[in-house]
Amino acid sequence: MKKVQKKKQMKKNGFINGAFIATLGIVITKIIGMLYVIPFYAIIGEKGGALYGYAYVIYNLFQSLSCAGIPNAISKLISEYQTLGYYQAKERAFKIAKRLALIMGATVFILLFIFAPSIATAVLGNLEGGNTLADVTFVIRVIATAILIVPFLSMYRGYLEGHKFITPTSISQVVEQIARVLVIILGSYFALRVFNLSLKTAVGIATFGATVGALVAYFYLLDKTRKNKDQLVVKEINKDEPYIKTKEILKKIFWYALPFIMIDVFKSAYDFIDMTTIVKTLVNDIGYSTATAENMMSVISTWGNKLNMIIISISTGMIISLIPNLTASSVKGHKEDVHQKINQTLQILLFISLPMTLGLSFLARPVWDIFYGSRSMYGAEIISYFIFVALIISTYTALVSIVQVLKYYKEVLISLVAGVLIKLACNVLFMNLFAKMGFLAIYGSITATILGYSVGIILCLYFLRRKCGVHYGPTVKLLGKIILADIAMIAGLYFLSFIIPIYVSSRMINILLVAVYTIVGAIIYFIVSYKLGLIDKIFGDNLLQKLKKRLRRK
């Protein structure tokens, strides 16, 4: 009986181990999110994809207002109190946060439900020939129901992550995605193909998948927390623990959550700027039809984002593990450890994300065909450039989260505002400029996004250097070697293209082609990286030895 209980107990995760598990969970989630769009795209088409994208852009923005910063804030606060030995305050903070989530979720849901028609008008204006105001209003109200559940789910994720239990929260994301995808695929299929309902109804059912997925994941984490209460709640009384007032806990939650909320709100602002300017500019200034403009918009808002999220998930997974570990090092005053974790985060991020970005850009056409078919005129062309947005967002998200964890809140706000203002100022201007130069006009919008986030990255690096004294020498030295490995990989794939074609008209053969190119590219990249000593320097000298020992045991 004791052995069975030990197997069921949760295990704490260190920084690298936790980052790997969190990233793996998110990558699996995003892969599922990529795979489901193949049948979903075939079921609802580009017009339905645009409508689905409208709902999710608005949902992401309002979700940021209701709870986006809470899991990271709770993770940080729980880790801080746990490190200091304030066990009673830790549990009180969790209870207070749950009450706060209820209030925030309910308030944002009511506001979103009431003002959905006004939001739809802001999105579409007086455009005709595509989705209607009634359609957009309907899907916004349906997806708003998820905001009633997600805050509570976020509370439990933050609570467990603060204790460095990364595995159950990662599993909950996979469970949530599976439930969500089942509702999306089955719901939209039965609505359109079996019951012959409207496209609006089918997309409405698909957006309701967010609510169902959140509910399933919430009950999973609730069960995990209850079963492992002995590992989470310290019954021993710490005589040196001061009594922290509710007001003080609320104040900490607010100040810890606010920067994370701002990060998500301002990131959603990029999408909102695109949503309210791209279609109108493409139609009114460039001369595209509304249907074509919406189709191009759907590549960025829905279909392209699915591919980008694979890369973005790497930084997300690292941040989940980084926050409690960096908080603990900061609370203990271990300055060198803080510097080392910051550099290691950047190194791992660039080592993994950069080759993935270049590879997906190189294989944009067959990848697009595999997931969405060849019906879209501009899909692959847009994706080949849009994928670089994922690399920039990943880097910025990691850096701005580090700045926030170290409590440089003013600097977080400066970097966020500067980036969004650049995006706002350049979006329409760049689209018209790119069109005049003979490029796709939507490239201008993508460039404005890259420029905005790049400015944010530069500011964050500057703030960490000036405020915290971080030296980037170790990362800069390795970056040159990472770029060399990437050049070798792309060169190898380029020469391979003379032997094996990159793209053919058959979707099944394209799957094999992408698999071959991916395997060859990965082999070249890791061999060159190993020869240059990158793996040992980034992950530690004993990583390969540990992997070899585990393989021998098996």
N, C-alpha and C positions, 0 to 999 in steps of 0.2 A: 504493500500500500504506500509506503514512504517513497519508493522509487517512482511510482505513478505520479505522486504529488510533485516531485522534483521536476519531472518532465513538463508538467503543466505550468510551472513557474516562469514568469517573464525574466529575461536577462537584460542587464544594463549594457549599453553600447558606448564605446569610446568614440573619439572624434572620427577617425578614418573608418572604423567599422560601422559606426552609425551613419556616416555620410554614404557609405556603400549601400547599406540596407535601405536607407531612405531614397536614394537615387534609384536603386533597383525597383523598389515599389512604385515610384512615380513613373519610371520608364515603362514598366509593365502596364501601368494605367494608361499611359499615353499611346502605347502600341495598340492596346484595345481601342482607344479613342481614334486611332488612325484606321484600324481595320474595319470598324463599324461604318465608316463613311463610304466604303465601297458599295454595300447594298443600300445605304441610306441615300446616297447621291443618285443611285439608279431609281429609287422609289420616288423621291420628291423633286429631283432636278435642280437646275440652277436658280429658278425663281423661288422654289421652296427653301433652297439653301440661303438665299438672301434674307428671306423672312425669318428663318431660324437664326441667322447671324444678327439681325436687328434685336431679337429677344435676348440673346446672350451678351451682346455688348452692353445693353441697358442693365441686365441682371448682374454682370460683373461689376459695373459701376456702383450700383446700389448695395450689392453684397459687401463691397469695400467699405461703404458707409456704415453698414450694420455690424460687421464682425471680422473683416479681413485682418485687422491688426491684433485681434484678441488671442488667437492661439500662440502667436509668437510672443506677445506680451506676457501671457500666462506662463509660457515655457520659461521666459527670462526671469519672471518673479518667483516662480516655484524653485528654479535652480538657485536663485540668490538666497532665498530663505532656507533652502535645504543645506546650502554650503555654510551658512551662518549658524545653522542649528535651530532656527526659529520654526519648529515643527507645528506648533499650534497656529501661528500666524499663516503658515503655508496652507493649512486646511481651511481656515477662515477666508483666505483670499480666493480659494477655489469656489466656495459657496457664494461669496459676494459676486464673483465673476459670472456665475450661472444666472443669478438674478438680473444682473446687468444685461446679459445676453437676451433674456426674455423681453425686457423693456425695449432694447434697441431693435430686435428682430420684429416685434409687433409694430413698432412705430414706423419703421422703414417699409414694411409690408403695406400698411394702411396708406402711406403717402404714395407709394408706387401704384397701388390699385386705383386710387382716386385720380391721380394725375397722368395715368397712362395715355389718355387721348391727347393731352397737351404734349407729351413726350413724342408721340407718334407724329404729330404735326411738325415738331421741331426736326424730326428725322427726314420726313418726306416732303414737307412744304406743300406745293401745289402740283407736284409732278404726277403725271398720268401714264398709263401703259404698263405699269408693273404691279406691285403689291399695293393694296389700298390702306387708308388710315385705319379702317375698321379691323383689317387683318393684323396690322402691327399692334394696335391697342389690345386685341384679344390675346396674342401670344405673350405680350408683356405681363398681362394680368395672370395668365396661367403660370408663368415661370416665377412670378412673385411669391407663390406659395412656398417655394423652396426656402425663402428667406426666414420663414417661421421655424425651420428645422436646423438649418446650417449653423447658426450661432451656437446652439447646444453641442453640436458635433465638434465645432471648433474648440469649445471649452475642454472637452475630454481629450482631444488631440494635444492641446497645449499642456494640459496637466500631466499626461504620460510622458511627453517629450521633455518636460522640465525635470522629470526624474530620470531622464536618459533611457527611457523605454521606447526605442524607435520602431522596433519590429511590429507591435500591434497597431500602431498608427499607420504604418506602411501597408499592412494587410487591410486595414479599414478602407484605404483609398482604392485598393484593387476591388474589394467587395462592393464599394459604392459605384465604381465604374461599371462593373459587370451588371448590377441591377439596373443602372441608368441605361446602359446600351440595350438591354433586353426590352425595356419599355419603348425606347426609341425605334428599334427595328420592327418589333412585333406590332407595336401600336400604330406606327405610320403605315405599315404594310396592310394590316387588316382594315384600317380606316379607308385607304385609297383603293386597294385591289379587291378586297372581299365585300366591304359594306358600301363602296362607291361614295364615300363622304368627300367633302371639299378638301382642297389643299390646306386651307386655313385650319381645319379641324385636325388633319394629320400632323401638321407642324405643332399645333397646340398640344396634342398628345405626346409628341416627341419631347417638347420642352418640359412637360410634367415629369419626364424621367429624372430630372434633376431633384425633384422632391422625393420621389420613391427611393432613389439611390442614397440620398442623405438620411432618410429614415432607416434604411437597412444598416448603413454604416454606424449610425448613432446607437442602435440597439446592440450591435456587435461590441462597440467600445464600452458601453454601459455594462454589458455582461463581463467583459475582461476586467474592468475596474473593480467590480464587486467581488469577483472570484480571487483577485490578487490584492485584496485590501490590506493584508498583513505586510506586504512589501511596500505599500504606499504610505500607510498611516503609522507613524512612530508613536507608540503608546507611552514610552518613557517620557517623563516630564523633565525638561531642561530648566534647571533652577536659574540659570543665567539668562534665560530668554526674557526680553522685555515685552510688556503688553503693547501691541501696536493697535491703535484705534482704527475703527472701520473707515473713518475719514481719511486716514493716512494710507490705508490699503487701496481705497478707491482712487486716491490721488496718484498712487504709483501705477495702478492699472491704466489710468487715463494717460499719464505721461509716457508709459512704456508702449501703449497701444497706438497712441496718436501718430508717431512717426511711421509705424507700419501701415496704418490706415491711409496716411498721406501718400505713402509709396504706392499702394494699390490704387488709390483714387487718381493720382496723377498718371499712373500707367494706363488706367482705363480712359483717362482724358485723351491720350493719344488716339485710342480707338474711337472715342466720341467725336474728335475733330475729323477723323477720316470719314466716319459715318455721316456727318452733317455737311461735309464739303466735297467728297470725291464724286458722288453721283451727280450732284448739282453742277459741279465744274465740268465734268466730262460731257454732260448734256448741253449746258448753256454756253460754255466757253469753247469747248473743243469740237462739239457737233455730233457726238455719239447719240444713238437712240437710248431711251430710258432702259430698255431691256438689256442692251449690250453693256451699258454703264453699271447696272445692277449685277450683271454676271461677273464683270471685272471686280466689282466691290466684294462679291461673295468669295472670290479667290483669297482676298486678304482677310475678310472678317470670319470666314468659316473654314473653307477647304485648305487654304494655305496655312492657317494657324494650327491645324491638326499636325502638319509636318513640323512646323516650328517648335511645337510644344515638346517634341522629343528632345531637342537640344536644350530648351529652357528648363526642362525637368532636371537636368544635371545640376544646375545652380540651385534649384529649389530643394533638391535632396541634400545638398551640401549645407544649405542654410539651416535646415531643420536640425541637423547634427551640430552645426557651428554655434548656434545661439546659446544652448545651455553650457557647452564647453568653453566658449569664449567668455561668457558671463562669469563662470566659476573662476577662470584664470584672472579676469579683471578684478573680481571681488577680493581674491587672495593677493592682488598686487603683483602678479607674476608678469612683468612687462615684457621680458624676452619671449615668454611663451605666447603672449598675445601677438607679438610681431611675427613669430614663427608660424602661427596658425593663419595669419592674414596672408603671408607669402605662399604658404602651402595651399591655401584655398585658391588663390589666383593661378598657381602652377597646375593644379589638378584640373581646374576649369578649362584653361587654355589647352592643356595636353589632350583632353577628351573632346571638347567642343569644337575646336578649330578644324581638325580633320573631318569630323562629322559634317560640319557646315560646307566645307569645300567639296566633299564627296557628294552630298545631296545636290549641290549646285551643278556639279559636273553631270550628274545622272538625272537632272530635273525632268527631262522629257519621258524616259521610261518609267520613272517613279510616278509621275502624274498619270500616265496611261494605266499603270497597275491599279491605282486607287480610284481614278475617276473616268477612265476611258479616254477616247480621243475626241469627244464631242466639243470640248471647250477650245475656242480659237486662241485664247491668250493664256490659258492656265499654266502650261509648262514654262512659257516665256516669263511670266510674272514670278513664278516660284524660284526660278534660277537666281533672281536678284533678291527677292523677298526673304529668302532663307538666311541672309546675312543679318537681318533684323534680329533673329533669334540669338545669334552670337553676341550682338551688342547688348540686347536685353539681359542675357544671362550674366554678362560681366558687370553691367550696371547694378542689377538686382543684388548680386553678391556684395559688391562694394558699398552700396547705400545701406544695406542691412548691417554690415560691419560698423559703419559710421554711427548708425542708430544704436546698436548694442553698446557701443562705447560712450553713449549719452551725449553725442554732439548733435543735438536736435536742430539748432539753428542752421547748421551746415547741411543737414538733410533737406530742410525746407528750401534752402538756396539752390541746391543742385536740382531738386524737383521742379521748382518754379522756372529756373533758367531753361531747362530742357523743354518743358511744355510751351513756354513763350516762343522759343525758336521754332518748334513744330507749328504752332499757330501762325506765326508770321510767314513761314516759308511754304506751307502746304499748297495753297492755291497758286502762289507765285511760281513754285518749282514745277507744278503740273503744266502750267502754260508754257514755261520755259523749255521743258523737256519735249513738249509737243512741237514747238517751233524748231527745235534742233533735230527733229525727225525720230525721236525715241517714243516709246509708249508713254503717254502722259502720266499714267499711274506710277511710273518710275520716279517721278518728281515727288509724289507723296511718300514713297518708300525712302527716298534720299533725305527728306525732311525728318522722318522718324529716326534714321541712323544718325543724322547730325545732332538732333536734340539729345538722344541718349549718349552720344559721344562726348558732348559738352558736360553732361552729368558725370560721366566716368572720369574725365580730367579733373573736375572739381573735387570729386571724392578722393582721388589719389592725392591731390594737393592738400586737402584737409587732414587726411591721415598722416601725411608727412609732416605738416606744420604742427598739428595739435598733439599727435601721439608719437612723433619721431620715428615713424616706420621707414626703413630703408628698403628699397625695391631692387637692390643689387642682385640678390640671389635669383629673383624672378626674371629680371632683364637678361641675365646670363643664360638662363635656361630657355627664354623665349626665342633667342636666335637659333638654338638647336631644334626647338619645336618646329620653327618655320622651315628649317632644312629638311626635317623629316616629312613635313607636309609637301614641300616641293618635290621630294623624291617620290612620294605617293602619287601626286597628280601627274608627274612625268611618266611614271609606270603605267597609270591608267590611260594616258594619252597614247602611248605606244601600243598598248593592248587594243585600243580602238581600231588600229590598222589591221589587226588580226581577227578580232571579234567585234561585230557591229554594236554600237551603243543602243540602238533602237530598231525595232521591227514592228510590223503592224499587229502582231499577235500578242495579246495580253499575257498568255501563259509563257511564251518564250521570253517576254520582257522580264517576268519574274526570275527566270533562270539567269538571264543576262545581268540583272541587278545583283543577284546572289553571287555570281562569278566575280563581278567587278568589286563588290564589297569584300569578299574573301581575299582577293588579290591585293586590294588597297590596304586592308588591315594587316596582312602579312608584311607588306613592304614597310608600312609605317612602324610596326612594332619591331621589326628587325633593325631598321635604321635607328629607332629610338633606343634600343638595347645597346647597339654599337656605340652610340653617343653618350651612353650612361644616364639617359633621362629617367628611366624607370627607377633605378636605385636612388637617384638624387631626389626625386619627387615623393616616392612612396616608402623609401627606406631601404637600407642595404639588405635586410633579411626578408623582403617580401617574396622574391623568387624562391628562396630557400624554403620558406613556409609552404608555398604552393607545391613545390616538388615533394616535400614530406607528406602533405595531405594526399597527393596523387599516388604516392607509393603505398600508403596505408590502404587506399581503396583498391 
